[in-house]
C-alpha cells in the first residue's frame, strides 16, 4: 500500500493526542498506548531514514509516553492480621505464630527472618544483619517476645542454632518454607492475593496510622 506522504506531513501533535484520547475512552491501558507510541516512532524513523520526510518533520518524539498507574500496596486490615496470627494449627503452630507476629510487628525482610539465630534475640531486642552486612537492632513488643518464648520452650533440640527450624528435619527453616507456610495461612483467611512483602506493607501501614514519620517507615 502506497504511503500518502503529504497527509502524514500534515499531521500535528493534536491529531495524535485526539487519537490517544479515543484509546483512553475505550479503556486501553497505558501499556497498550505505549506500544502504539513506539510503533508511531518506528514508522517516523523509517520515513526519515528513507528520506521521505525531513528529520525536522519527525514529530513522533514529541508524543509523550503514558505513565502506568502506580498500584497501592496491598496490606492486611487489623482484623485480618489477628486472624492470620491465629491461623496456624498443629505441631508447628507456636513456631508459625511467632514467625507471623514478627513479620507483622517488625517489618523484617524474609531473608532476615530466615537467617535469625537464637542468640540474635536478647530480651526485647533482635539483632539483624541486613543488606551489605549492615547491622541494626530492632525492638520488639512484649507480645512478640511472648510468642517467641512459647516457641522456644517447645523447640526441639537440634544441631543448629537457627531460631526457626523445620521440626521434621531439625534444620533451619528455609526462605521457601517460610513463604509456603505464610502463603497457606493467607489463603485460609481469604487473602490469597497477598504475598510476604504485603506483610511489610501492613507493618508500614500500622506505623503510619500511629503517626510515625514516613521517612522512618521507608528506612525500615
VOPAGU-2260 file (C-alpha; in pm, 1 decimal, decimal comma):
REM VOPAGU-2260
SITE   aa  ch    i         X         Y         Z
SITE  UNK   A    0       0,0       0,0       0,0
SITE  UNK   A    1     144,0     338,0    -100,2
SITE  UNK   A    2     214,6     585,1     178,9
SITE  UNK   A    3      46,2     921,9     135,8
SITE  UNK   A    4     340,3    1135,5     248,9
SITE  UNK   A    5     153,8    1461,4     203,5
SITE  UNK   A    6    -114,8    1354,5     450,8
SITE  UNK   A    7     147,6    1238,2     700,4
SITE  UNK   A    8     327,2    1570,9     677,4
SITE  UNK   A    9       4,6    1748,8     763,2
SITE  UNK   A   10     -44,9    1552,8    1086,2
SITE  UNK   A   11       1,1    1752,3    1406,5
SITE  UNK   A   12      59,2    1653,0    1767,4
SITE  UNK   A   13    -302,6    1746,2    1833,0
SITE  UNK   A   14    -411,1    1472,0    1590,8
SITE  UNK   A   15    -216,7    1211,7    1784,4
SITE  UNK   A   16    -346,6    1349,4    2113,4
SITE  UNK   A   17    -700,8    1302,6    1984,1
SITE  UNK   A   18    -613,9     950,2    1875,5
SITE  UNK   A   19    -481,8     856,6    2218,6
SITE  UNK   A   20    -774,6    1028,9    2388,3
SITE  UNK   A   21   -1002,2     796,2    2194,0
SITE  UNK   A   22    -799,7     496,2    2313,1
SITE  UNK   A   23    -828,8     619,5    2669,9
SITE  UNK   A   24   -1204,7     648,1    2631,6
SITE  UNK   A   25   -1202,6     284,9    2520,7
SITE  UNK   A   26   -1018,5     192,4    2842,4
SITE  UNK   A   27    -694,0      96,4    2667,7
SITE  UNK   A   28    -417,3      50,1    2923,4
SITE  UNK   A   29    -103,6     263,9    2945,1
SITE  UNK   A   30      99,2     -34,6    2821,8
SITE  UNK   A   31    -122,9     -69,5    2513,0
SITE  UNK   A   32     -96,4     300,4    2432,4
SITE  UNK   A   33     280,5     296,4    2481,7
SITE  UNK   A   34     309,4      15,1    2228,1
SITE  UNK   A   35     130,3     239,0    1978,3
SITE  UNK   A   36     361,6     528,6    2064,9
SITE  UNK   A   37     658,1     301,2    1994,7
SITE  UNK   A   38     506,1     191,6    1662,5
SITE  UNK   A   39     448,8     554,4    1556,5
SITE  UNK   A   40     807,8     646,2    1642,5
SITE  UNK   A   41     938,5     346,0    1449,0
SITE  UNK   A   42     727,7     447,1    1149,7
SITE  UNK   A   43     856,2     805,0    1155,1
SITE  UNK   A   44    1214,2     680,0    1186,5
SITE  UNK   A   45    1157,7     472,2     874,2
SITE  UNK   A   46    1026,3     777,7     691,7
SITE  UNK   A   47    1332,9     983,1     789,5
SITE  UNK   A   48    1577,0     702,7     709,5
SITE  UNK   A   49    1409,0     660,7     370,2
SITE  UNK   A   50    1430,6    1037,1     306,4
SITE  UNK   A   51    1053,9    1051,2     269,4
SITE  UNK   A   52    1036,6    1329,4     527,3
SITE  UNK   A   53    1296,4    1565,7     667,6
SITE  UNK   A   54    1426,8    1499,5    1023,0
SITE  UNK   A   55    1261,4    1819,9    1147,3
SITE  UNK   A   56     926,3    1682,0    1026,1
SITE  UNK   A   57     953,6    1389,0    1265,8
SITE  UNK   A   58     702,1    1487,1    1533,2
SITE  UNK   A   59     685,7    1142,8    1692,8
SITE  UNK   A   60     945,1    1227,8    1959,1
SITE  UNK   A   61     706,6    1492,5    2088,9
SITE  UNK   A   62     447,3    1229,4    2170,1
SITE  UNK   A   63     476,2    1159,4    2541,1
SITE  UNK   A   64     470,0     807,2    2679,0
SITE  UNK   A   65     194,7     717,4    2920,6
SITE  UNK   A   66     272,4     655,8    3283,9
SITE  UNK   A   67     148,0     330,0    3424,0
SITE  UNK   A   68     -78,2     387,6    3724,1
SITE  UNK   A   69     103,5     313,5    4045,9
SITE  UNK   A   70     -67,3      40,9    4238,4
SITE  UNK   A   71    -117,9      96,7    4606,8
SITE  UNK   A   72      47,5    -174,3    4816,6
SITE  UNK   A   73    -188,3    -439,0    4945,5
SITE  UNK   A   74    -197,9    -480,7    5318,2
SITE  UNK   A   75    -396,3    -660,1    5583,3
SITE  UNK   A   76    -654,8    -492,2    5799,2
SITE  UNK   A   77    -610,4    -519,0    6174,9
SITE  UNK   A   78    -880,8    -785,9    6189,1
SITE  UNK   A   79    -713,2    -984,5    5909,5
SITE  UNK   A   80    -376,5    -958,8    6085,9
SITE  UNK   A   81    -525,5   -1105,9    6403,2
SITE  UNK   A   82    -689,0   -1387,0    6205,5
SITE  UNK   A   83    -360,8   -1457,4    6028,1
SITE  UNK   A   84    -174,7   -1493,4    6358,2
SITE  UNK   A   85    -439,2   -1733,2    6486,2
SITE  UNK   A   86    -446,6   -1943,0    6169,3
SITE  UNK   A   87    -153,2   -2185,2    6233,1
SITE  UNK   A   88    -259,2   -2519,5    6374,7
SITE  UNK   A   89     -89,2   -2845,9    6458,8
SITE  UNK   A   90     262,0   -2919,9    6586,2
SITE  UNK   A   91     410,6   -2613,1    6416,6
SITE  UNK   A   92     150,2   -2367,9    6544,3
SITE  UNK   A   93     372,7   -2199,0    6806,4
SITE  UNK   A   94     658,7   -2159,3    6560,4
SITE  UNK   A   95     439,1   -2026,4    6282,0
SITE  UNK   A   96     257,0   -1782,3    6509,6
SITE  UNK   A   97     590,7   -1642,4    6625,7
SITE  UNK   A   98     706,4   -1605,1    6265,3
SITE  UNK   A   99     389,1   -1428,4    6152,8
SITE  UNK   A  100     381,5   -1197,6    6453,8
SITE  UNK   A  101     744,6   -1097,5    6398,0
SITE  UNK   A  102     669,9   -1020,0    6034,3
SITE  UNK   A  103     369,6    -808,4    6122,7
SITE  UNK   A  104     524,5    -623,1    6414,9
SITE  UNK   A  105     880,8    -562,7    6292,8
SITE  UNK   A  106     870,7    -543,7    5913,2
SITE  UNK   A  107    1163,6    -786,1    5887,9
SITE  UNK   A  108    1263,9    -899,1    5541,6
SITE  UNK   A  109    1222,1   -1267,0    5456,0
SITE  UNK   A  110    1598,0   -1322,0    5432,0
SITE  UNK   A  111    1649,7   -1152,7    5768,5
SITE  UNK   A  112    1388,4   -1366,0    5942,2
SITE  UNK   A  113    1516,6   -1689,3    5788,6
SITE  UNK   A  114    1869,7   -1601,9    5897,8
SITE  UNK   A  115    1788,5   -1536,7    6265,3
SITE  UNK   A  116    1966,0   -1743,7    6529,4
SITE  UNK   A  117    1864,1   -1795,7    6891,1
SITE  UNK   A  118    2141,0   -1568,1    7021,2
SITE  UNK   A  119    2010,3   -1284,0    6799,0
SITE  UNK   A  120    1719,9   -1243,3    7042,7
SITE  UNK   A  121    1809,8   -1072,9    7370,2
SITE  UNK   A  122    1527,1    -957,7    7595,1
SITE  UNK   A  123    1318,1    -730,1    7370,1
SITE  UNK   A  124    1581,5    -677,2    7103,5
SITE  UNK   A  125    1650,5    -850,1    6773,8
SITE  UNK   A  126    1998,0    -816,1    6626,3
SITE  UNK   A  127    1977,9    -809,8    6247,1
SITE  UNK   A  128    2246,2    -844,7    5981,4
SITE  UNK   A  129    2082,5    -688,7    5677,4
SITE  UNK   A  130    2187,1    -581,2    5330,2
SITE  UNK   A  131    2561,8    -542,3    5272,4
SITE  UNK   A  132    2621,1    -685,9    5621,2
SITE  UNK   A  133    2471,5    -377,1    5781,8
SITE  UNK   A  134    2388,4    -447,8    6146,1
SITE  UNK   A  135    2091,9    -297,8    6321,5
SITE  UNK   A  136    1878,2    -359,6    6628,0
SITE  UNK   A  137    1500,2    -388,6    6621,7
SITE  UNK   A  138    1299,3    -356,0    6940,6
SITE  UNK   A  139    1010,4    -598,4    6969,0
SITE  UNK   A  140     689,3    -575,7    7164,5
SITE  UNK   A  141     623,8    -781,7    7475,8
SITE  UNK   A  142     362,6    -976,7    7281,1
SITE  UNK   A  143     621,8   -1070,7    7018,7
SITE  UNK   A  144     856,6   -1181,2    7294,1
SITE  UNK   A  145     575,7   -1392,8    7441,9
SITE  UNK   A  146     516,6   -1568,3    7108,0
SITE  UNK   A  147     891,1   -1632,0    7074,9
SITE  UNK   A  148     912,7   -1770,3    7429,3
SITE  UNK   A  149     623,9   -2007,9    7366,7
SITE  UNK   A  150     800,6   -2137,2    7055,8
SITE  UNK   A  151    1142,3   -2164,9    7220,5
SITE  UNK   A  152    1001,5   -2352,9    7520,5
SITE  UNK   A  153     880,8   -2628,7    7290,8
SITE  UNK   A  154    1152,1   -2601,3    7025,5
SITE  UNK   A  155    1300,1   -2946,6    6954,7
SITE  UNK   A  156    1668,4   -2998,3    7018,8
SITE  UNK   A  157    1866,4   -2951,5    6701,5
SITE  UNK   A  158    2228,7   -2926,2    6591,3
SITE  UNK   A  159    2162,9   -2580,6    6450,0
SITE  UNK   A  160    2115,7   -2261,2    6649,9
SITE  UNK   A  161    1871,7   -2130,1    6391,2
SITE  UNK   A  162    1579,2   -1957,1    6560,6
SITE  UNK   A  163    1319,5   -2121,0    6338,6
SITE  UNK   A  164    1372,2   -2481,3    6235,3
SITE  UNK   A  165    1186,3   -2749,1    6047,7
SITE  UNK   A  166    1069,0   -2985,0    6320,5
SITE  UNK   A  167    1081,9   -3280,4    6082,8
SITE  UNK   A  168    1442,1   -3238,0    5964,7
SITE  UNK   A  169    1573,9   -3030,1    6254,2
SITE  UNK   A  170    1739,8   -2779,9    6019,2
SITE  UNK   A  171    1696,3   -2408,4    5957,3
SITE  UNK   A  172    1360,0   -2326,5    5805,1
SITE  UNK   A  173    1434,1   -2204,2    5454,2
SITE  UNK   A  174    1301,3   -1890,8    5290,5
SITE  UNK   A  175    1096,4   -2115,9    5065,2
SITE  UNK   A  176     949,0   -2293,6    5368,2
SITE  UNK   A  177     860,8   -1961,7    5527,4
SITE  UNK   A  178     692,7   -1840,9    5211,9
SITE  UNK   A  179     487,9   -2157,0    5166,6
SITE  UNK   A  180     368,7   -2151,0    5527,3
SITE  UNK   A  181     263,7   -1785,9    5524,9
SITE  UNK   A  182     103,0   -1813,1    5182,8
SITE  UNK   A  183    -105,4   -2107,4    5305,4
SITE  UNK   A  184    -222,0   -1903,5    5605,7
SITE  UNK   A  185    -306,6   -1606,5    5384,4
SITE  UNK   A  186    -519,5   -1830,9    5162,8
SITE  UNK   A  187    -702,0   -1963,8    5468,9
SITE  UNK   A  188    -811,0   -1613,6    5574,8
SITE  UNK   A  189    -921,9   -1532,3    5220,8
SITE  UNK   A  190    -623,2   -1312,6    5133,1
SITE  UNK   A  191    -450,8   -1533,1    4879,0
SITE  UNK   A  192    -386,0   -1217,1    4675,4
SITE  UNK   A  193    -125,0   -1110,5    4930,8
SITE  UNK   A  194     239,0   -1214,9    4946,4
SITE  UNK   A  195     518,4   -1183,7    5201,2
SITE  UNK   A  196     603,9    -829,0    5103,1
SITE  UNK   A  197     243,4    -735,1    5184,6
SITE  UNK   A  198     316,9    -808,8    5549,9
SITE  UNK   A  199     585,3    -539,1    5534,1
SITE  UNK   A  200     322,1    -309,8    5383,4
SITE  UNK   A  201      96,1    -399,1    5677,0
SITE  UNK   A  202     379,1    -307,5    5914,3
SITE  UNK   A  203     432,0      26,8    5736,8
SITE  UNK   A  204      58,8      99,7    5733,6
SITE  UNK   A  205      36,1      28,5    6105,8
SITE  UNK   A  206     319,8     268,9    6177,4
SITE  UNK   A  207     167,1     536,8    5956,0
SITE  UNK   A  208    -166,7     503,5    6136,3
SITE  UNK   A  209      20,4     563,1    6462,3
SITE  UNK   A  210     167,4     886,9    6329,7
SITE  UNK   A  211     521,4     761,6    6263,6
SITE  UNK   A  212     717,3     974,9    6014,9
SITE  UNK   A  213     704,2     822,6    5663,7
SITE  UNK   A  214    1082,5     869,7    5625,9
SITE  UNK   A  215    1134,8     639,1    5922,5
SITE  UNK   A  216     899,3     381,7    5774,0
SITE  UNK   A  217    1087,5     379,3    5443,7
SITE  UNK   A  218    1413,0     304,8    5624,8
SITE  UNK   A  219    1262,0       0,7    5796,6
